[in-house]
């Protein structure tokens, strides 16, 4: 975990919220200046970049994105979502995480929230929230790790998530993306702050570390038709969350050709082959005990 993420983990939630609001106001001021001076990045530029990095029609693409990292995008999140949808085309699928959890999962579930699939905002940034609101987007019914999807296989990608004890198992959108040989694009973020697919390993093997909190949580969830359901889920242990060293796995993924460095707008990005990412994690775990908690492996 880098220094910035360590500081964020230690800050009280109200101070972190004030910091984010200050950054948002500054970004909006700078965006207005950029628009007035003609320095904003248009849809056409993003479309070209996505094509050049290898996103093709028919791809299934999961996107974690920071709008601020991209520079000043003409019409903001709307343009980014439009560019991504154009890139995968009508034969593809676009997915984005839409978790309502901003801080620790444990703190969130202890507040006894009611997750409404239609109205609960995404806590994953402006691009994710913009995508969530689009007509035709399906949202998986999981109270802590819902995923939004649009495309010909959006139902398959999202429908298995309901009432799953862990949100990253073989029925989850994260795992099913691997089955579809999909891709994951990290825009201006890295595995340290958006490494959701790393958790797929924890549910795919006999994982040796107690990464989940010992308590189960029964939460209320409202589906698209307004029906209420009580669902049970596990959440991550804050003790083990602090032990993650996710970015230290990036050299391994690059060595195995599971990851390439690309750019979108002005943002440094990582583009992953989702299936190869999971296969790399499984192999490194079995052979050397490599995990996000032990990125250098376990020496026997």
C-alpha positions in Angstrom: 0.0 0.0 0.0 1.4 3.4 -1.0 1.8 6.4 1.4 -1.3 8.2 0.1 -3.5 5.1 0.6 -2.0 4.6 4.1 -3.0 8.1 5.1 -6.5 7.6 3.7 -6.9 4.4 5.8 -5.9 6.3 8.9 -8.0 9.4 8.5 -11.4 9.6 10.3 -14.3 9.3 7.8 -15.5 12.9 8.3 -12.0 14.3 7.5 -11.7 12.0 4.5 -15.1 13.3 3.3 -14.0 16.9 3.7 -10.8 16.2 1.8 -12.8 14.6 -1.1 -15.2 17.6 -1.2 -12.3 20.0 -1.4 -10.7 18.1 -4.3 -14.0 17.9 -6.1 -14.5 21.7 -5.8 -11.0 22.3 -7.1 -11.5 19.9 -10.0 -14.7 21.6 -11.0 -13.0 25.0 -11.0 -10.2 23.7 -13.1 -12.6 22.0 -15.5 -14.5 25.3 -16.0 -11.2 27.0 -16.8 -10.2 24.2 -19.2 -13.5 24.4 -21.1 -13.3 28.1 -21.5 -9.8 27.8 -22.9 -10.6 24.9 -25.2 -8.2 22.4 -23.5 -10.7 19.7 -22.7 -10.4 16.2 -24.1 -13.2 15.2 -26.6 -15.1 11.9 -27.1 -13.1 11.3 -30.4 -9.8 11.3 -28.6 -11.0 8.8 -25.9 -12.4 6.5 -28.6 -9.1 6.4 -30.5 -7.2 5.7 -27.3 -9.5 2.8 -26.4 -9.1 1.3 -29.8 -5.3 1.7 -29.7 -5.0 0.0 -26.3 -6.9 -3.1 -27.7 -10.5 -2.7 -26.6 -12.6 -4.3 -29.4 -16.2 -4.7 -30.4 -17.6 -7.7 -28.5 -15.3 -7.4 -25.5 -16.5 -7.7 -21.9 -14.9 -4.9 -20.1 -14.9 -4.1 -16.3 -13.8 -0.6 -15.6 -12.5 1.0 -12.4 -12.1 4.7 -13.1 -11.1 8.1 -11.5 -12.6 10.9 -13.6 -10.2 13.5 -12.1 -7.1 11.5 -13.1 -8.1 11.7 -16.8 -7.7 15.5 -17.3 -10.5 17.7 -18.4 -12.9 15.5 -20.3 -15.5 17.3 -22.4 -18.9 16.8 -20.7 -17.1 14.7 -18.0 -18.4 11.3 -17.0 -21.0 11.2 -19.8 -18.3 11.3 -22.4 -16.2 8.6 -20.7 -19.2 6.2 -20.5 -20.2 6.9 -24.1 -16.6 6.2 -25.3 -16.5 2.9 -23.3 -19.9 1.8 -24.7 -18.8 2.6 -28.3 -15.5 0.7 -27.7 -17.2 -2.6 -26.7 -20.1 -2.1 -29.2 -23.5 -3.7 -29.3 -22.0 -7.2 -29.2 -20.0 -6.5 -26.0 -20.6 -5.9 -22.3 -19.5 -3.0 -20.1 -19.3 -3.5 -16.4 -18.5 -1.2 -13.5 -18.4 -1.8 -9.7 -21.1 0.2 -7.9 -20.4 -0.6 -4.3 -22.1 1.9 -1.8 -19.2 1.3 0.6 -16.8 4.2 0.7 -14.8 3.2 3.9 -14.6 -0.2 5.6 -17.1 -2.9 4.7 -17.5 -3.7 8.4 -18.4 -0.1 9.4 -20.9 0.0 6.5 -22.8 -3.2 7.4 -22.8 -2.3 11.1 -24.8 0.8 10.2 -27.6 -1.6 9.1 -28.2 -0.1 5.7 -31.0 -1.0 3.3 -29.5 -1.5 -0.2 -31.9 -0.4 -2.9 -30.7 -1.6 -6.3 -32.5 1.2 -8.1 -31.6 4.2 -6.0 -28.6 3.5 -3.7 -25.8 5.5 -5.2 -22.5 4.1 -6.2 -19.6 5.1 -4.0 -17.1 4.3 -6.8 -16.9 7.8 -8.4 -18.7 9.9 -10.9 -18.2 7.6 -13.9 -19.6 4.6 -12.1 -22.6 6.6 -10.8 -23.3 8.0 -14.3 -23.2 4.5 -15.7 -25.5 3.1 -13.0 -28.2 5.6 -14.0 -28.3 4.7 -17.7 -31.4 3.0 -19.1 -30.9 -0.7 -19.7 -28.1 -1.1 -17.1 -28.5 -4.1 -14.8 -27.2 -4.0 -11.3 -26.3 -7.2 -9.4 -28.2 -7.8 -6.2 -25.4 -7.8 -3.6 -25.6 -5.4 -0.7 -21.8 -4.6 -0.4 -20.3 -5.3 -3.9 -23.0 -4.8 -6.5 -21.8 -4.5 -10.1 -23.5 -2.7 -13.0 -23.5 -4.2 -16.5 -24.8 -3.3 -19.9 -24.7 -5.5 -22.9 -25.9 -8.8 -24.4 -24.7 -10.9 -21.5 -25.5 -8.4 -18.7 -28.1 -10.7 -17.2 -25.7 -13.6 -17.0 -23.0 -11.4 -15.5 -25.2 -10.1 -12.7 -28.0 -12.5 -11.9 -25.9 -15.0 -9.9 -24.8 -12.4 -7.3 -28.1 -12.5 -5.3 -27.8 -14.0 -1.8 -24.2 -15.1 -2.1 -22.4 -15.4 1.2 -19.2 -14.0 -0.3 -19.3 -11.4 -3.1 -16.4 -12.7 -5.2 -17.2 -16.4 -5.7 -17.9 -18.4 -8.9 -21.4 -16.9 -9.2 -20.2 -13.3 -9.0 -19.8 -10.9 -11.9 -16.0 -10.7 -11.1 -15.6 -14.5 -11.7 -18.0 -14.7 -14.6 -16.0 -11.9 -16.3 -13.1 -14.3 -16.2 -15.2 -17.1 -17.8 -16.1 -14.8 -20.6 -12.4 -14.0 -21.2 -13.1 -10.4 -20.4 -10.8 -7.5 -19.6 -10.3 -5.1 -16.7 -9.3 -1.5 -17.2 -8.0 0.6 -14.2 -8.1 4.2 -15.2 -6.1 6.5 -12.9 -6.3 3.9 -10.1 -4.3 0.8 -9.3 -4.7 -2.5 -7.5 -4.1 -0.8 -4.1 -7.3 1.1 -4.3 -9.4 -0.9 -6.8 -8.1 -4.5 -6.6 -11.5 -6.1 -6.4 -10.7 -9.0 -8.7 -7.8 -10.0 -6.5 -10.4 -11.2 -4.0 -11.7 -13.8 -6.5 -8.6 -15.9 -5.6 -9.7 -16.0 -1.9 -13.0 -17.7 -2.9 -11.5 -19.9 -5.6 -8.9 -21.8 -3.5 -8.5 -23.1 0.0 -7.3 -19.7 1.3 -5.1 -19.9 4.4 -5.7 -16.4 5.8 -8.8 -15.2 7.8 -9.5 -12.3 5.4 -13.2 -12.4 6.3 -14.6 -11.1 9.5 -15.8 -13.9 11.8 -19.4 -12.5 12.0 -22.1 -13.0 9.3 -24.4 -10.1 8.5 -28.0 -10.2 7.6 -28.9 -7.1 5.5 -32.0 -5.8 3.8 -32.0 -5.5 0.0 -34.7 -4.0 -2.3 -34.7 -5.4 -5.8 -35.7 -3.6 -9.0 -39.4 -4.4 -8.5 -39.3 -2.9 -4.9 -39.5 -6.3 -3.1 -37.5 -6.5 0.1 -35.2 -9.4 0.8 -33.0 -10.3 3.7 -29.6 -11.6 2.5 -26.6 -12.8 4.4 -23.0 -11.8 3.6 -19.5 -11.8 4.9 -17.3 -8.7 4.9 -13.6 -8.3 5.0 -11.7 -8.1 8.3 -10.2 -4.7 8.8 -7.1 -6.3 10.4 -6.3 -8.2 7.2 -7.4 -5.3 4.9 -4.5 -3.3 6.4 -2.0 -6.1 5.4 -2.7 -5.9 1.6 0.2 -5.1 -0.7 -1.7 -5.3 -3.9 0.5 -3.2 -6.2 3.5 -5.4 -5.4 1.8 -8.0 -7.6 1.8 -5.8 -10.7 5.3 -6.9 -11.9 4.2 -10.6 -11.7 1.1 -9.8 -13.8 3.2 -7.9 -16.3 5.8 -10.7 -16.5 3.0 -13.2 -17.3 1.5 -10.9 -19.9 -1.7 -10.5 -17.9 -1.3 -6.8 -17.6 -0.2 -3.9 -19.9 0.3 -0.2 -19.2 -1.9 2.1 -21.2 -3.3 5.6 -21.1 -6.8 7.1 -21.3 -7.1 10.8 -21.4 -4.2 11.9 -19.3 -4.5 9.0 -16.9 -2.0 6.2 -16.5 -4.0 3.0 -16.8 -3.6 -0.8 -16.4 -5.4 -3.2 -18.7 -5.8 -6.8 -17.6 -6.8 -10.0 -19.2 -9.2 -11.1 -16.5 -8.9 -14.8 -17.0 -5.1 -14.7 -17.3 -5.0 -12.6 -14.2 -6.9 -15.3 -12.2 -4.8 -18.1 -13.7 -1.6 -16.2 -12.7 -2.9 -15.7 -9.2 -3.8 -19.4 -8.8 -0.5 -20.7 -10.2 1.6 -18.3 -8.1 -0.4 -19.2 -5.0 -0.1 -23.0 -5.5 3.6 -22.8 -6.4 4.9 -20.1 -4.1 2.2 -19.0 -1.7 1.8 -15.6 -3.5 -1.2 -13.5 -2.4 -1.9 -9.8 -2.0 -0.8 -10.3 1.6 2.4 -12.2 0.7 3.4 -10.8 -2.7 6.8 -12.2 -2.4 5.5 -15.7 -1.6 6.1 -17.9 1.4 9.6 -19.3 1.6 9.6 -23.0 2.8 
